[in-house]
Amino acid sequence: MTTKTKEPESARLVNTVLLVGRVGAAPEFRTMPSGDELVQFRVVVPRPEVRGQARRLVDTIDIACWSARSRGSAGRLQKGDIVEVEGSLRRRFFGGAGGRASRYEVEARRLRRVARPA
């Protein structure tokens, strides 16, 4: 028997991601089999420094832009731009050569270029 616990009204469940990082490569434009348009790119974000660590580690995070507004903003990005991305973490399922597969990505709601490379 499982017991359901009711979330207190004051609990706030949130799926919000805020990243500031460097665009790893030029954005890619795709049209899905459904006809939906998508712009994808990757953001390289440094991890916090760890004392005594020889080199700084980074995470490369996939960004998906589905809305017209986010696609337009992403389309103006270039490799090396510093960008702020606000969105939500999503798990997308799709068919692959070996069967059904999935991936996590940030679905961008808002993008803002912070700086161009020097």
Beta strands, then each sheet from edge to edge (+ up, - down):
strand 1: 17-23
strand 2: 28-31
strand 3: 37-46
strand 4: 58-65
strand 5: 82-96
strand 6: 99-115
sheet 1: 2+ 3- 1+ 5- 6+ 4+
end
